[in-house]
Amino acid sequence: MQLFYNPILQPDESKFCFDKNESRHIIKVLRKEIGDNLLITNGLGCFFEATIVSNNQNKCDVKINSVTVVPRKDYNIHLAVAPTKTNDRYEWFLEKATEIGVDTITPIICSRSERKVIKAERYEKIIQAAAKQSLRAYFPILNPAVRFSEFIKNNTIKERFIAHCLEDQKVHLKDAFSIEKDVLILIGPEGDFTQEEIKMAQESGFKAVSLGDARLRTETAAIAACHTITLCNA
């Protein structure tokens, strides 16, 4: 069943009206009619089973039949990833990481970052579309872009790591983190983190980890990290 999204829908509501854009999509594009059932989420852990009671393409009304509250998983995946030079690659990362199970995403601006401005509104739309496609009850949080030096000083997650390409003694990520614990991973830009950034991160409690023998693109490394954590927690 296709999943619809509205962030303001509350568990105690008995009816709901979609906005003009979503109403047009439901009635005009999908050709839904009165009596058809819909599955809606607020992205905050609730699934609402609803029935269309008005097929106005400008104001589609539904009746909420039941609400299912999905428990949160025991761990949180936070990926802090430098924006890529080519925006399409970062958007691909957002889509796939959302499908796999990322919970929080923070774009970090590093010394070697070639892209320092992000399209937050567009990124949100990509995340929402991917979350709906993969039937997620909890939608990932996209934080504002922040400078690397600022970011590492303001994080207290115990399990925090930096994946870099420099020759160093590094444990593979799958052997470095604890199951069912919140995890934060830093992924650098094209050209990698600088030695100064790596040192700064390690002095702030981040442990250096490897994602394998191959040198990965920024977006690929982020996906690999996300998949590793999700799979190990399965």
C-alpha angles and dihedrals in degrees: 000000000000115000123225125199137216120158096202097056110117128206093241097055119113098191139023141189123213119222121253097268095048092042091054091048092051098044105027102032104028092032094223117173140201109292095029116129125235134191114219133182132192090208088240099094103286131114116196122199107206142172125220111244098170125035097195105142090217096046117022111188123200135187116226109230101176142354127215118195111206116211116237117251118253096252140044125219113210116185117192103192130175113236112257124237090242108057093207090066093054091048089052089053091050092051097046096040089052091052092048096048116271113161104190132023126192121182106218123202110219134185092263096040111130093188114057101163123066132198098235096177093051091045090053091053091051091050092048093049092049092046091052092046091053093043096240119176092198117049119211119257116238111206124203116268112270137185115262095239091052095046099053092051094056103052126095100173106135096216102059127150143177120214111205137160101231118117104261142128101280133167117221111258092241089062097041107061133063123244117250093015129117111262131199121192128186117213118187135217129263102298091035129243117315119249088251092056092048091050091047091051094048091049087054092055103269116139121217114241138181127228094198140293097295121085106241133203115248095257093044092050091052092051092046091052093047093048093047093055094044093048094047090051094049 
